[in-house]
């Protein structure tokens, strides 16, 4: 699966946002609004690109993708071409987009609403996100990016059960943007985060709610005695770090958001997504064998290929401290 930005325009400003290097916030002075949205002509280029790549799944994101003025047209085009869609939204979407999503079949499209802890949201935002969840229900799965080591994820359970949402929750771990200024979880806080995830799994598992850990997590952030119960409670791990391939509104291409300032190319240089993946794999090969800490060099999980050693952006930043942003 590859990701396409429908817009680089966002109506929420999160300190940890790993996409902020590619985002224009709504109050940005002097922003050229004509360059905020993927054009319909470029949409057709993207569709042809994915068809050549023989992929049937696409991720649509932003910014906030539902802010695109032709949002329904874009979704209809992907669906007409047989794509299965994952839409990544913050839930602060226009009424017309919400109404449109409510009419779609959940087999065609899953909307992942990335939420922040209620204490970190403005009252108006909480109400609007709640209305979105209530309207879409099982058509929505929650996403939560862990941006504080002392995070409390129990509110996610409440949202799933209160609004009868899809019973899968995506957990992301905030990572540094190379050369950027986003806050993120420091490596020394990983064990605390791991323990909190393990405790959360003890609550979600018996309720039939499943936690999926996105890329960037490491084996060593979890206690060995916690891993078995976590798997039993339905936690799935992703301990690798591979090129995702994000396509911007101007058809620029990068490996993933944390590396978006490190190496950017253009869609016109490639025939298929597989070519882009190989391009970035070759660029990143020197860092893949290292890991983000000295301990990774002798770690049996790293040597055995079961854990990459965390986000490659962390690894590159460890070699070049000047590229590392502020941290949580």
C-alpha positions as a printed Julia matrix, in Angstrom:
328×3 Matrix{Float64}:
   0.0     0.0     0.0
   1.13    3.54   -0.74
  -0.12    6.81    0.71
  -1.4     9.87   -1.15
  -1.84   13.32    0.36
  -5.09   14.83   -0.86
  -4.15   18.11    0.77
  -1.28   19.57    2.75
  -3.8    21.68    4.66
  -4.59   20.76    8.29
  -7.14   22.18   10.72
  -5.41   20.8    13.81
  -1.93   21.63   15.08
  -0.3    18.83   17.07
   3.14   19.4    18.62
   4.2    15.83   17.86
   2.98   15.8    14.23
   5.54   13.96   12.1
   3.89   15.34    8.94
   4.35   18.99    9.83
   7.22   19.52    7.38
   4.74   18.91    4.54
   1.73   20.64    6.12
   0.3    24.15    5.73
  -1.82   25.09    8.72
  -4.97   27.1     8.18
  -3.59   30.26    9.77
  -0.28   30.21    7.9
   0.41   33.69    6.6
   0.99   34.02    2.88
   0.14   30.4     2.1
  -0.63   29.75   -1.56
  -4.03   28.07   -1.32
  -3.86   26.91   -4.95
  -1.06   24.52   -4.0
  -2.84   22.97   -1.03
  -4.8    20.3    -2.89
  -4.06   17.38   -5.2
  -5.41   18.31   -8.64
  -7.8    15.99  -10.45
  -5.33   15.71  -13.32
  -2.62   14.56  -10.92
  -5.12   12.22   -9.3
  -5.35   10.37  -12.62
  -1.55   10.11  -12.72
  -1.58    8.63   -9.23
  -4.27    6.12  -10.14
  -2.34    5.0   -13.23
   0.79    4.71  -11.11
  -0.9     2.42   -8.59
  -2.49    0.35  -11.33
   0.97   -0.21  -12.85
   2.17   -1.14   -9.35
  -0.51   -3.87   -9.14
  -1.7    -2.69   -5.74
  -5.36   -2.71   -4.77
  -5.07   -0.71   -1.55
  -4.29    2.96   -1.03
  -4.0     5.21    1.99
  -5.45    8.71    1.7
  -4.24   11.35    4.09
  -3.13   14.94    4.52
  -3.29   17.32    6.3
  -6.92   16.58    6.77
  -7.95   14.8     3.54
 -11.69   15.47    3.88
 -10.99   19.21    3.42
 -10.28   18.65   -0.28
 -13.06   20.45   -2.23
 -13.43   17.41   -4.53
 -13.2    14.82   -1.77
 -16.22   12.7    -2.91
 -15.02   12.8    -6.53
 -11.61   11.46   -5.51
 -13.04    8.66   -3.38
 -15.44    7.7    -6.17
 -12.56    7.49   -8.66
 -10.49    5.18   -6.46
 -13.49    2.98   -5.73
 -14.42    2.83   -9.42
 -10.92    1.51  -10.14
 -11.32   -1.25   -7.55
  -9.11    0.14   -4.78
  -9.68   -0.61   -1.11
  -9.22    2.66    0.77
  -7.83    3.52    4.18
  -8.66    7.11    5.0
  -6.61    8.77    7.77
  -8.5    11.66    9.35
  -8.45   13.7    12.54
 -12.26   13.62   12.66
 -12.61   17.39   12.17
 -14.28   17.01    8.8
 -16.87   19.11    6.93
 -20.5    18.02    7.22
 -20.72   17.18    3.51
 -17.73   14.84    3.73
 -19.14   13.17    6.84
 -22.5    12.63    5.16
 -20.77   11.17    2.09
 -18.67    8.75    4.17
 -21.79    7.63    6.0
 -23.25    6.38    2.71
 -20.25    4.21    1.8
 -20.04    0.49    2.44
 -17.54   -0.41    5.16
 -16.17   -3.15    2.89
 -15.0    -0.47    0.46
 -13.34    1.85    2.89
 -12.11    2.11    6.47
 -11.69    5.5     8.11
  -9.0     5.68   10.77
  -9.64    8.61   13.11
  -6.45    9.69   14.85
  -7.44   11.09   18.23
  -5.55   12.9    20.97
  -6.21   12.5    24.66
  -9.31   14.53   25.64
  -7.19   16.68   27.97
  -5.16   17.86   24.98
  -8.08   18.84   22.74
 -10.11   22.03   22.63
 -13.74   21.6    23.75
 -15.05   22.3    20.26
 -12.73   19.7    18.78
 -13.86   17.05   21.25
 -17.5    17.64   20.36
 -16.86   17.53   16.6
 -14.79   14.34   16.79
 -17.49   12.75   18.96
 -20.11   13.63   16.34
 -17.96   12.05   13.63
 -17.53    8.84   15.61
 -21.23    8.68   16.39
 -22.16    9.14   12.72
 -19.77    6.55   11.28
 -19.6     3.95   14.09
 -18.24    0.6    12.79
 -16.88    2.34    9.7
 -14.24    3.91   11.97
 -11.18    2.47   13.66
  -9.27    4.6    16.15
  -5.65    5.63   15.83
  -3.59    7.06   18.67
  -0.05    8.39   18.42
   1.79    8.02   21.72
   3.33   11.42   22.35
   3.8    11.29   26.15
   5.6     8.54   28.07
   2.94    8.7    30.79
   0.06    8.33   28.32
  -3.27    6.96   29.49
  -5.02    4.97   26.78
  -8.14    3.9    28.69
 -10.15    6.66   27.02
  -9.74    4.74   23.75
 -11.71    1.83   25.19
 -14.47    4.2    26.24
 -14.69    5.65   22.72
 -14.82    2.24   21.05
 -17.61    1.04   23.32
 -19.58    4.28   23.53
 -19.79    4.76   19.75
 -19.7     1.09   18.7
 -16.54    1.52   16.62
 -14.44   -1.07   14.8
 -12.68   -3.02   17.55
  -9.14   -2.45   16.29
  -6.97    0.41   17.57
  -3.81    1.5    15.79
  -1.06    2.68   18.17
   1.73    4.78   16.73
   4.94    5.86   18.4
   5.92    9.48   17.74
   9.23    9.75   15.91
  11.55   12.66   15.13
  11.46   14.5    11.83
  15.06   14.78   10.74
  15.94   18.45   10.96
  12.43   19.26   12.19
  10.97   20.49   15.45
   8.29   17.99   16.45
   8.21   16.52   19.92
   8.62   12.76   20.2
   9.2     9.97   22.68
  12.83    9.66   23.8
  14.44    6.23   23.68
  15.0     6.25   27.46
  11.22    6.45   27.9
  10.5     3.41   25.71
  10.33    0.93   28.65
   7.72    3.09   30.41
   5.68    3.27   27.21
   6.01   -0.5    26.8
   4.68   -1.16   30.3
   1.7     1.12   29.72
   0.87   -0.66   26.45
   1.05   -4.01   28.26
  -1.36   -2.74   30.95
  -3.68   -1.34   28.29
  -3.72   -4.75   26.55
  -4.89   -6.34   29.8
  -7.99   -4.15   29.53
  -8.6    -4.32   25.78
  -8.06   -8.06   25.29
 -10.95   -9.32   27.47
 -13.24   -6.81   25.73
 -12.37   -8.12   22.27
 -10.54   -4.91   21.32
  -7.3    -5.48   19.43
  -4.22   -3.25   19.52
  -2.02   -2.99   16.44
   1.42   -1.47   16.94
   2.62    0.54   13.95
   6.25    0.78   12.84
   9.04    2.06   15.08
   8.44   -0.06   18.18
  11.25   -2.25   19.54
  11.42   -5.59   21.36
  13.46   -4.14   24.22
  10.77   -1.65   25.24
   8.67   -4.56   26.53
   9.4    -6.88   29.44
   9.85  -10.48   28.23
   7.17  -11.66   30.63
   4.69   -9.16   29.12
   5.05  -10.15   25.48
   3.23  -13.49   25.73
   0.17  -12.04   27.52
   0.11   -9.13   25.05
  -0.04  -11.53   22.1
  -2.72  -13.53   23.91
  -4.69  -10.31   24.35
  -4.62   -9.62   20.62
  -1.68   -7.2    20.28
   0.05   -7.34   16.89
   3.62   -6.08   16.59
   5.35   -4.36   13.7
   9.03   -4.22   14.62
  10.32   -3.33   11.16
  10.91   -0.02    9.41
  10.37   -0.15    5.66
   9.71    2.58    3.09
   6.01    3.4     3.15
   6.07    5.76    0.15
   4.11    8.98    0.56
   3.03   11.01   -2.49
   2.53   14.74   -1.94
   0.01   17.09   -3.52
   2.68   18.2    -6.02
   3.57   14.54   -6.74
   6.78   14.79   -4.73
   7.66   11.47   -3.09
   9.4    10.54    0.15
  10.0     7.34    2.1
   7.96    8.27    5.18
   7.11   11.44    7.09
  10.01   11.3     9.61
  12.39   11.19    6.61
  10.49   13.74    4.53
  13.28   16.34    4.81
  16.03   13.82    4.3
  15.41   12.67    0.72
  12.56   13.75   -1.56
  12.1    12.67   -5.18
   9.25   12.9    -7.69
   6.65   10.44   -8.94
   7.61   11.06  -12.57
  10.99    9.4   -11.93
   9.42    5.99  -11.31
   7.11    3.56  -13.08
   5.9     1.65  -10.03
   5.78    1.82   -6.25
   8.17   -1.14   -6.11
  10.82    0.98   -7.83
  10.42    3.7    -5.19
  10.67    1.16   -2.38
  13.91   -0.22   -3.84
  15.26    3.31   -4.29
  14.78    4.14   -0.61
  15.88    0.72    0.59
  19.19    1.28   -1.16
  19.51    4.79    0.3
  18.81    3.49    3.81
  20.77    0.25    3.64
  23.76    1.61    5.56
  21.56    2.45    8.55
  19.53   -0.75    8.59
  22.29   -2.85   10.11
  22.93   -0.46   12.97
  19.86    0.42   15.04
  19.29    3.55   17.08
  21.43    2.6    20.1
  24.76    0.88   20.71
  22.9    -2.04   22.32
  21.27   -2.82   18.97
  24.62   -3.93   17.53
  24.73   -7.02   19.77
  21.0    -7.58   20.25
  19.92  -11.1    19.25
  16.55   -9.81   18.1
  18.26   -7.27   15.84
  20.79   -9.78   14.56
  18.04  -12.32   13.93
  15.99   -9.84   11.91
  13.08   -9.84   14.36
  13.54   -6.16   15.29
  15.07   -3.39   13.22
  16.08   -1.36   16.27
  13.39    1.3    15.97
  12.62    4.03   13.47
  15.45    4.68   11.01
  14.96    8.4    11.61
  16.09    7.72   15.19
  19.14    5.89   13.86
  20.13    8.67   11.48
  19.58   11.28   14.21
  21.85    9.31   16.54
  24.67    9.71   14.01
  23.85   13.37   13.34
  22.56   14.96   16.59
  21.99   18.3    14.86
  19.19   16.66   12.89
  17.31   15.61   15.99
  14.28   17.72   17.04
  12.99   18.46   20.52
  11.61   15.53   22.47
   8.81   14.71   24.87
